[in-house]
Amino acid sequence: MFAVFKTGGKQYRVATEDVLKVDKIEGEPGQVVEFGEVLAVGGDSVMLGSPTVSGATVAAEVLDQGRGAKVIAFKKRRRKNSRRKRGHRQEFTLLRITEILTEGKKASTTPPPRPKKAPAQKPAEASDAEAADAGA
């Protein structure tokens, strides 16, 4: 199932568990935010809104708030000793889509638990096991 929603003047096509970077929105890391401006919902059949799909929402967990890379705006007027240098860093919010809801359902206020990854096996232990297999 996928959805197309609008935030910050841009449209995003997302599915559950997608991670995306959007313009800054309010929310602390770990908080769930909802987007009600859903333009389309798809799956077995596609529902298009005019302009939005009624009763559809997209819920996302805020992973991080940050600032992008610096963009330099340098202007120079030749032979006039006129220069202007300005820098800008765009603020963003990193989101993980948790649910795509239809028919007016409400999103859960807590994000779903994430399974913890097991630590990777150390290379020294792997080479010891291979040596024991080769010697046998």
PyMOL commands that set and color helices and strands:
alter all, ss='L'
color gray80, all
select helices_A, chain A and resi 123-135
alter helices_A, ss='H'
color red, helices_A
select strands_A, chain A and resi 2-7+10-15+19-23+32-35+38-42+47-48+57-67+71-77+82-88+91-101
alter strands_A, ss='S'
color yellow, strands_A
deselect
rebuild
show_as cartoon
